[in-house]
Amino acid sequence: MSGRRSRRRAAVNQPINCGGVLVRPGDGIIADDDGIVVIPQEEVARRAWLVQDKDRRMRRAFYERLGMPLDKTVELEEHPW
């Protein structure tokens, strides 16, 4: 080794291609031992809303089975899109 340092310019908040998949700033990245999934930025909010909606509906049904009063945490919302 010559002791020289390698310098490369790096870009921030720029799209990249990783394994043949376009990854853009704001995209959701989910990874585990089985692999990696890239969720396009446009889908992140929609999918998060769908997860929350499912949770609200499940908790609402639980409240109703127990005869508990419904509160704002189980109010159902219209699709925002």
TABEL-V127147 format. One record per pair of residues at least 24 apart in sequence whose ideal C-beta (glycine too) atoms are under 6 Angstrom apart, sorted by the first residue. I is the first residue (numbers start at 1). J is the second residue. Records with the same first field share a line. If there is no record, write none. Layout:
BEGIN
I->J + J
END
This chain:
BEGIN
none
END
